[in-house]
C-alpha cells in the first residue's frame, strides 16, 4: 500500500538561503583581510635597501576575491625572493589561517540559525 508522504522543507530551504547569503556577504571581507595580512607579512620580510621592492607588495582586488602582488616588474624581484625566501615565508601558514577563519565564520552563522 503506497501512500504519498509530503515533507515541508520550507524552514530548511529558508535556512540554507539565509546561511548562503550571510556567508556570501562576509567572505569578501575575510578574503581582503587575508590578502592584506599576507602582503604585510611579505613586505615585512622584504629587504629595504631602497624600499622600491617592498612598495610593490600589496593586496589587490581580483574577480575571484583578493590577491597579493609582488615585484611590480622590477627585474630583481625574483632573485631577491629566491635568495631571501621573503615571499615563501610571508605566505607560510596563510591559507590555513584563511580556511580556519572561513570555517569559524560559517560555524557562527550555522549556530545563528
Buried (B, 14 or more C-beta within 10 A) or exposed (E): EEEEEEEEEEEEEEBEEEBEEBBEEBBEEBBBBBBBBBBBBBBEBBEEEEEEBBEBBBBEEEEEEBBBBBBEEBEEBEEBBEEEEBBEBBBEEBEEEBEEBBEEBBEEBEEEE
